[in-house]
């Protein structure tokens, strides 16, 4: 085999086909990202506990953790799904995706932060909580596409099937970043 053919084989990503790949191999390939997610999830629980003071001072802060985590994850998941699809078809261009998805993240961050802020203001009538939730949504949604895109790209560069690892790893990384951002903003504004 020629050197260039050998390099091409090494640089190729082996995508898993659920219909033809043996169950044992699928399990082996899928379990590692989930184990990584388990450990990051435990770390995420630890991070959340670090914001006990702000949570105990204003329990309403806890009400918005699921919303903020969900929005960031949903935006990141859209990015990762589209990029993985285009990687598979050979149409993906990392730099173009990075620019477009970064701009899209900022636009979605502005939209969802304004929308959520209006609801929080009417519900709790608290400027501080409104700013906390609004700023947190803006920052976490704005960076979500970048996190998702980079997790997929790292897996691709390591010749791993991004469809297997990106979901669990990008989700838990995004969740950790989201909790940190929300916790720091809540501590800064509400303490």
VENZIUR-V399196 format. One line per field, one symbol per residue. ss: DSSP state (H for helix, E for strand, C for the rest). Layout:
ss = ???
This chain:
ss = CCHHHHHHHHHCCCCCCCCCCCHHHHHHHHHHHHHHHHHHHHHHHHHHHCCHHHHHHCCHHHHCHHHHHHHHHHHHHHHHHHHHHHHHHCCCCHHHHHHHHHHHHHHHHHHHHHHHHHHHHHHHCCHHHHHHHHHHHHHHHHHHHHHHHHHHHHHHHCCCCHHHHHHHHHHHHHHHHHHHHHHHHHHHHHC
